[in-house]
């Protein structure tokens, strides 16, 4: 393993090489969502051709299949407040954190196929742990209709797919997830919530207090998608940072991506979403990635899954000309 950590190996992850070593990992978790079906998301993304598409772009793609929990979901008592299925989400979080950290240590880039957005508690924790280890700041681009900054004390529903950003930023109520195990945290000031159009009142208060960058749809309408994403790219590049992109299907307008249980009208269009991905690719950054909240039960003839695969292709180098 030591041989992979110099020059163009793990040390340079976060800067785009011509062809990347990508590891796909399915996370069939749906306990964090209020509507069942996300557990089928990884299979649908594979059916839509994500591995084949990335290989056709010249990347070295390994698919580890779907993660199975390494332990029964019984450890860690639910905190005070509302946090449905807390022990199960905690078990997924610990396992996913170990997996994404290990993938990065091997000099590869993790792409996690979800599964509801609670999986990001684990996927990003592992990336953050690795970023700390190599001395680089981690930035998170959260492409979502929702800010996902609720805690067990503030959540109206108790659904934990609405809590991952708060957990990653170190808000109270989540300590039992990791206990004494290693974990990674994300500086709230390094989180960019992008495409937001639904925020609860308590979330709004916490987001302002923590200095999280909220790029809502009003701001995107005024400034434009290109200007807004370039600001974030420039910030990551200036800090020599690593970037993680967490893409929720509901970032997209439901007219083009109906396969999600939390649809909110007024999302990104087909071209706006592709522009974000194309500019990220052209920036030279090589982000790790989550593709989440894909619910085939709610989709139309694979429409949402095919679009997610196309967006991943744009992120990893597909160009029109």
C-alpha positions as CSV (number, residue, x, y, z in Angstrom):
1,X,0.0,0.0,0.0
2,X,2.8,2.4,0.7
3,X,3.8,2.4,-2.9
4,X,0.5,3.9,-3.9
5,X,0.8,6.9,-1.7
6,X,3.4,8.9,-3.7
7,X,3.5,10.9,-6.9
8,X,0.3,10.1,-8.9
9,X,-1.2,7.7,-6.3
10,X,-3.4,8.4,-3.3
11,X,-1.6,11.6,-2.5
12,X,-2.9,13.1,-5.7
13,X,-6.5,12.0,-5.4
14,X,-8.6,15.1,-5.8
15,X,-6.8,16.2,-8.9
16,X,-8.0,14.7,-12.2
17,X,-5.7,12.3,-14.0
18,X,-6.4,11.4,-17.6
19,X,-8.0,8.1,-16.6
20,X,-9.2,7.4,-13.1
21,X,-9.4,4.3,-11.0
22,X,-13.1,4.3,-9.8
23,X,-14.7,1.9,-7.4
24,X,-18.5,1.5,-7.4
25,X,-20.1,0.5,-4.1
26,X,-23.8,-0.1,-3.7
27,X,-25.5,1.0,-0.5
28,X,-29.0,-0.4,-0.5
29,X,-30.2,1.5,2.5
30,X,-33.7,2.9,2.7
31,X,-34.3,3.1,6.5
32,X,-33.5,6.8,6.5
33,X,-36.3,7.6,4.1
34,X,-40.0,7.8,4.6
35,X,-41.0,6.0,1.4
36,X,-39.6,2.5,0.6
37,X,-37.9,1.8,-2.7
38,X,-34.4,3.3,-2.4
39,X,-32.9,-0.1,-1.6
40,X,-33.4,-0.9,-5.3
41,X,-31.5,2.2,-6.4
42,X,-28.0,0.5,-6.8
43,X,-29.5,-2.2,-9.0
44,X,-31.3,0.3,-11.2
45,X,-28.2,2.4,-11.7
46,X,-26.3,-0.7,-12.7
47,X,-29.1,-1.7,-15.1
48,X,-28.8,1.9,-16.5
49,X,-25.2,1.1,-17.3
50,X,-23.1,3.1,-15.0
51,X,-20.1,0.8,-15.0
52,X,-20.1,0.4,-18.8
53,X,-20.5,4.1,-19.3
54,X,-17.5,5.0,-17.2
55,X,-15.4,2.3,-18.7
56,X,-16.2,3.6,-22.2
57,X,-14.7,6.9,-21.1
58,X,-11.5,5.1,-20.4
59,X,-11.6,4.7,-16.7
60,X,-10.6,1.7,-14.7
61,X,-13.9,0.7,-13.0
62,X,-14.3,-2.0,-10.3
63,X,-17.8,-2.8,-8.9
64,X,-17.7,-4.2,-5.4
65,X,-21.4,-5.0,-5.5
66,X,-23.7,-4.0,-2.7
67,X,-22.4,-3.6,0.8
68,X,-23.8,-5.9,3.4
69,X,-23.9,-4.9,7.0
70,X,-21.0,-6.3,9.0
71,X,-22.9,-6.4,12.2
72,X,-26.5,-6.5,13.4
73,X,-28.0,-3.0,13.6
74,X,-28.3,-3.0,17.4
75,X,-25.4,-0.9,18.7
76,X,-26.0,2.7,19.7
77,X,-29.2,3.8,21.4
78,X,-31.3,6.4,19.7
79,X,-30.7,10.0,21.0
80,X,-33.4,12.1,22.5
81,X,-35.8,13.5,19.9
82,X,-36.8,12.0,16.6
83,X,-34.4,9.7,14.8
84,X,-36.2,6.8,13.1
85,X,-34.2,3.6,12.6
86,X,-31.2,5.1,14.3
87,X,-29.4,1.8,15.1
88,X,-29.7,0.6,11.5
89,X,-28.5,3.9,10.0
90,X,-25.6,3.9,12.5
91,X,-24.5,0.5,11.3
92,X,-24.6,1.6,7.7
93,X,-22.7,4.7,8.6
94,X,-19.9,2.9,10.3
95,X,-19.5,0.3,7.5
96,X,-19.7,2.9,4.7
97,X,-17.1,5.1,6.4
98,X,-14.7,2.2,6.6
99,X,-15.3,1.3,3.0
100,X,-14.8,4.8,1.4
101,X,-11.7,5.4,3.6
102,X,-10.3,2.1,2.5
103,X,-11.0,2.7,-1.2
104,X,-9.2,6.0,-1.1
105,X,-6.3,4.4,0.8
106,X,-6.0,2.0,-2.2
107,X,-5.6,4.9,-4.6
108,X,-9.1,4.7,-6.0
109,X,-12.0,7.0,-6.1
110,X,-15.3,5.9,-4.4
111,X,-18.6,6.3,-6.2
112,X,-21.4,5.2,-3.9
113,X,-24.7,4.1,-5.4
114,X,-27.7,4.7,-3.2
115,X,-29.8,4.2,-1.3
116,X,-31.3,7.2,0.6
117,X,-29.2,10.2,1.5
118,X,-28.5,9.1,5.1
119,X,-25.7,7.0,3.5
120,X,-23.7,10.2,3.1
121,X,-23.1,10.1,6.8
122,X,-20.8,7.2,6.2
123,X,-19.5,7.8,2.7
124,X,-18.4,11.4,3.5
125,X,-17.1,10.5,7.0
126,X,-14.7,8.1,5.4
127,X,-13.6,10.6,2.8
128,X,-13.2,13.3,5.5
129,X,-11.1,10.9,7.6
130,X,-8.8,10.3,4.6
131,X,-8.5,14.0,3.8
132,X,-7.5,14.8,7.3
133,X,-4.9,12.0,7.2
134,X,-3.2,13.5,4.1
135,X,-3.5,17.1,5.3
136,X,-6.0,18.5,2.8
137,X,-9.3,20.2,3.5
138,X,-12.4,18.5,2.3
139,X,-15.2,20.5,0.6
140,X,-18.7,19.1,0.0
141,X,-20.9,20.0,-2.9
142,X,-24.4,19.0,-1.8
143,X,-26.7,18.9,-4.8
144,X,-30.2,18.7,-3.3
145,X,-33.6,20.3,-3.0
146,X,-33.2,20.0,0.8
147,X,-30.5,21.3,3.2
148,X,-30.5,18.0,5.2
149,X,-29.4,19.9,8.3
150,X,-31.9,18.6,10.8
151,X,-30.9,16.9,14.0
152,X,-32.9,14.5,16.2
153,X,-33.9,17.5,18.3
154,X,-35.2,19.6,15.3
155,X,-36.5,17.0,12.8
156,X,-40.2,17.2,12.2
157,X,-40.3,13.7,10.8
158,X,-37.4,11.9,12.4
159,X,-36.3,10.6,8.9
160,X,-32.6,10.4,9.0
161,X,-32.1,11.2,5.3
162,X,-32.8,14.7,6.4
163,X,-29.9,14.8,8.9
164,X,-26.6,13.9,7.2
165,X,-25.1,17.4,6.7
166,X,-25.8,18.2,10.4
167,X,-24.1,14.9,11.5
168,X,-21.1,15.5,9.3
169,X,-20.7,19.1,10.6
170,X,-20.6,17.9,14.2
171,X,-24.1,18.9,15.5
172,X,-25.2,17.2,18.7
173,X,-27.2,14.1,18.8
174,X,-25.1,11.8,16.7
175,X,-22.2,10.7,18.9
176,X,-23.5,7.2,19.4
177,X,-23.1,6.4,15.7
178,X,-19.4,6.1,15.9
179,X,-18.6,5.8,19.6
180,X,-14.9,5.3,19.9
181,X,-14.4,4.4,16.2
182,X,-12.4,6.8,13.9
183,X,-14.6,9.2,12.1
184,X,-14.2,12.2,9.8
185,X,-15.9,15.6,10.2
186,X,-16.5,18.4,7.7
187,X,-16.0,22.1,8.5
188,X,-19.5,23.6,8.1
189,X,-17.9,26.5,6.2
190,X,-16.7,24.0,3.6
191,X,-20.2,22.8,2.8
192,X,-21.9,24.2,-0.3
193,X,-25.6,23.4,-0.4
194,X,-26.5,23.9,-4.1
195,X,-30.0,24.0,-5.7
196,X,-31.8,24.2,-2.3
197,X,-35.5,25.1,-2.3
198,X,-36.9,23.5,0.9
199,X,-35.5,24.4,4.4
200,X,-37.2,23.9,7.7
201,X,-37.2,26.8,10.2
202,X,-34.8,25.2,12.7
203,X,-32.5,24.2,9.8
204,X,-32.4,27.8,8.6
205,X,-31.4,29.0,12.1
206,X,-28.6,26.4,12.4
207,X,-27.3,27.0,8.8
208,X,-26.9,30.7,9.4
209,X,-25.2,30.2,12.8
210,X,-22.7,27.7,11.3
211,X,-21.8,29.7,8.2
212,X,-22.9,27.1,5.7
213,X,-23.0,28.3,2.1
214,X,-26.6,28.0,0.9
215,X,-26.9,28.4,-2.9
216,X,-30.6,28.3,-3.2
217,X,-32.6,28.4,-6.5
218,X,-33.3,32.1,-6.1
219,X,-29.6,32.8,-6.0
220,X,-29.0,30.5,-8.9
221,X,-31.7,32.2,-10.9
222,X,-30.0,35.6,-10.2
223,X,-26.3,34.6,-10.6
224,X,-26.6,31.6,-13.0
225,X,-25.4,28.1,-12.6
226,X,-22.0,28.7,-14.3
227,X,-21.0,31.6,-12.1
228,X,-22.2,29.9,-8.9
229,X,-20.4,26.6,-9.5
230,X,-17.2,28.3,-10.6
231,X,-17.1,30.2,-7.3
232,X,-17.1,26.9,-5.5
233,X,-14.5,25.4,-7.8
234,X,-12.2,28.4,-7.3
235,X,-12.5,28.1,-3.6
236,X,-11.6,24.4,-3.5
237,X,-8.7,24.9,-5.9
238,X,-7.3,27.8,-3.9
239,X,-7.2,25.7,-0.8
240,X,-5.8,22.6,-2.6
241,X,-8.8,20.9,-1.3
242,X,-10.5,17.6,-2.0
243,X,-14.1,17.6,-3.2
244,X,-17.0,15.3,-2.6
245,X,-20.2,15.6,-4.6
246,X,-23.4,14.2,-3.1
247,X,-26.1,14.2,-5.8
248,X,-29.7,13.7,-4.7
249,X,-32.2,12.9,-7.5
250,X,-34.4,15.7,-6.1
251,X,-31.8,18.3,-7.1
252,X,-33.3,17.8,-10.5
253,X,-36.7,19.1,-11.5
254,X,-39.2,16.2,-11.1
255,X,-40.4,16.7,-14.7
256,X,-37.1,15.2,-15.8
257,X,-36.3,12.9,-12.8
258,X,-39.5,11.6,-11.2
259,X,-37.9,8.6,-9.4
260,X,-37.6,10.2,-6.0
261,X,-39.8,10.2,-2.9
262,X,-39.1,13.9,-1.9
263,X,-39.7,15.7,-5.2
264,X,-39.9,19.5,-5.0
265,X,-40.9,21.5,-8.1
266,X,-38.5,24.1,-9.6
267,X,-35.3,22.0,-9.6
268,X,-32.3,22.1,-12.0
269,X,-33.1,21.5,-15.7
270,X,-31.3,18.9,-17.8
271,X,-28.8,21.4,-19.2
272,X,-28.2,23.2,-15.9
273,X,-27.4,19.9,-14.2
274,X,-25.0,18.8,-17.0
275,X,-23.4,22.2,-17.0
276,X,-22.5,21.8,-13.3
277,X,-20.9,18.4,-14.0
278,X,-19.1,19.5,-17.1
279,X,-17.6,22.5,-15.3
280,X,-16.5,20.3,-12.4
281,X,-14.7,18.0,-14.9
282,X,-13.1,20.9,-16.7
283,X,-11.8,22.3,-13.4
284,X,-9.4,19.4,-13.0
285,X,-10.9,18.3,-9.7
286,X,-11.6,14.6,-9.2
287,X,-14.5,14.4,-6.8
288,X,-15.7,11.3,-5.0
289,X,-19.4,10.9,-5.5
290,X,-22.7,9.8,-4.1
291,X,-25.7,9.1,-6.3
292,X,-28.7,8.9,-3.9
293,X,-32.4,8.7,-3.4
294,X,-33.0,6.8,-6.7
295,X,-36.3,5.1,-6.1
296,X,-37.2,2.8,-9.1
297,X,-40.6,2.2,-7.7
298,X,-41.5,5.9,-8.4
299,X,-39.5,6.2,-11.7
300,X,-40.9,6.2,-15.2
301,X,-39.2,3.6,-17.5
302,X,-35.8,4.2,-16.0
303,X,-35.9,7.9,-16.8
304,X,-34.2,9.1,-13.6
305,X,-31.6,6.3,-13.4
306,X,-30.5,7.0,-17.0
307,X,-30.2,10.7,-16.3
308,X,-28.1,10.1,-13.2
309,X,-25.8,7.9,-15.2
310,X,-25.5,10.6,-17.9
311,X,-24.6,13.1,-15.2
312,X,-22.0,10.9,-13.8
313,X,-20.6,10.5,-17.3
314,X,-20.4,14.3,-17.7
315,X,-18.6,14.5,-14.3
316,X,-16.0,12.0,-15.5
317,X,-15.3,13.4,-18.9
318,X,-18.0,12.8,-21.5
319,X,-18.1,15.8,-23.8
320,X,-20.3,16.7,-26.8
321,X,-17.3,17.9,-28.8
